[in-house]
């Protein structure tokens, strides 16, 4: 394999020696700040200049509009007072733009008749790497469904927000599309979301609690070509 | 009324007012200012939202964070490790903070107040007694103690503060703490020499060690002490640089925070928690305020407002003493009552101190820490010879000035 011709280095650090084996390996003269200048005055002056410039810009400058900050947009308009460079979004008052598939708190979906969609198949507690889902199944009157969760609890302190439970669910009963964060709690027990809380979250965040997926046991089966 | 003036003029009263009305609030606010300023320098916001629970809207840009910090430090568990020397462990934080507060006694934070003339324009040219004399009785000097040995007292007392750190390191029964304490003492010893010597030129030029006299006299008797050109920053510029560097080293903060060295040894207060640690913390910030006060007093005319003489703003002339009597050399005078002049001058002193504190924070958040050998090289091989040379030059200048009548 032929080597590409080595380009002559005209700027950058001073090369003291070049390896005979590989021309990429070089010994360069490193110039550290303060070398030969025991007072460090020049380096200190430069550093103070940088920090002073940032301080002045951020202290006297105008803050970029929160919505533009949230979208990470660069403000191009001219203004009398220059824009500062602070990127901080003041969270509870201002919120950043979340992607469409952002995983927030879990919510439980409902059937058309308002019953919980979950059939207590135990797929999600099985796949959950954090063991944060507790399901105690119970029988239902509807023999086509067989089971329902008597208890469905998610410990939001344990949850690692991986989304595997949503992937594992065969009947679109659990989703993480609520778009809200776990709420701050004072007691650890308060972070456990019960079945009622999970069911009620849809209403709280204003999302449709019913699924567009075909309800199990009803309607035409795909095997019948329906 | 006269008793009130006497009480106000008592050193204890003045010290309490100075420490609790000026120094402590300023030092506490610095804990917030430091975090906000460093944030601004690093494109962040910093703490800006502490507010009382009953008034969540009262954010004030986060100023109340220092109250939250104080409450936290007071209510935290005061943990004392098993093997420490109990007595010295308790004494050390007090030794760290006590001397700094005592040293403030020498700082003149305002002019002398003449309570009977507060509403009138003070006339320095008026005779001291007899016809047309002003009532200058019961004067209140805004300086706790005025010693002839003034700044030497500061050097002596602030050295004691270092015992706090060293004792803390020793009493903690912890190798890292001991290392920090010893590093602290070696650094203090090295930089005190340069710090003391760097001010020698100022003493020579002004002819006094007393801060009040330095502020009142200025470098030259041919200019008004309120003229910024008469302040020592111009006449003793190298001394200003040398003293600032040495004084920042004395505060044991970056870039001279070898005794702390957070990534390596944490420092002499590694075993301290709660309010005891808080005292060390506060002492550090009070030291910043104190260093700023000393620099403002010696180099930037202390409480002097540019061109503000005791009787008002004077443009184009100056006050001079001729045969024991003050005379004005002319110029335009904008007359101000004594109370307004006093308020302006105390405000000016505060403003200068705050600006210098700001500068110290800027330095602290810009420069990285020196290595131990770099620190010693800078102190002994650079600052000390330069300070010595500058002292010699100042002496020569003073000699020439006396012979040729320059100042």
HADDOCK unambig.tbl for C-alpha pairs under 7 A between the chains (distance, minus, plus):
assign (segid A and resid 44 and name CA) (segid B and resid 367 and name CA) 6.67 0.50 0.50
assign (segid A and resid 47 and name CA) (segid B and resid 366 and name CA) 6.18 0.50 0.50
assign (segid A and resid 47 and name CA) (segid B and resid 367 and name CA) 6.99 0.50 0.50
assign (segid A and resid 48 and name CA) (segid B and resid 363 and name CA) 6.94 0.50 0.50
assign (segid A and resid 48 and name CA) (segid B and resid 366 and name CA) 6.05 0.50 0.50
assign (segid A and resid 51 and name CA) (segid B and resid 41 and name CA) 5.33 0.50 0.50
assign (segid A and resid 51 and name CA) (segid B and resid 366 and name CA) 6.42 0.50 0.50
assign (segid A and resid 52 and name CA) (segid B and resid 41 and name CA) 6.96 0.50 0.50
assign (segid A and resid 54 and name CA) (segid B and resid 40 and name CA) 6.94 0.50 0.50
assign (segid A and resid 54 and name CA) (segid B and resid 41 and name CA) 5.14 0.50 0.50
assign (segid A and resid 54 and name CA) (segid B and resid 43 and name CA) 6.99 0.50 0.50
assign (segid A and resid 55 and name CA) (segid B and resid 40 and name CA) 5.08 0.50 0.50
assign (segid A and resid 55 and name CA) (segid B and resid 41 and name CA) 4.41 0.50 0.50
assign (segid A and resid 58 and name CA) (segid B and resid 40 and name CA) 5.66 0.50 0.50
assign (segid A and resid 58 and name CA) (segid B and resid 43 and name CA) 6.75 0.50 0.50
assign (segid A and resid 59 and name CA) (segid B and resid 40 and name CA) 6.52 0.50 0.50
assign (segid A and resid 85 and name CA) (segid B and resid 43 and name CA) 5.78 0.50 0.50
assign (segid A and resid 86 and name CA) (segid B and resid 43 and name CA) 4.69 0.50 0.50
assign (segid A and resid 86 and name CA) (segid B and resid 44 and name CA) 5.40 0.50 0.50
assign (segid A and resid 86 and name CA) (segid B and resid 45 and name CA) 6.83 0.50 0.50
assign (segid A and resid 88 and name CA) (segid B and resid 44 and name CA) 6.42 0.50 0.50
assign (segid A and resid 88 and name CA) (segid B and resid 45 and name CA) 6.71 0.50 0.50
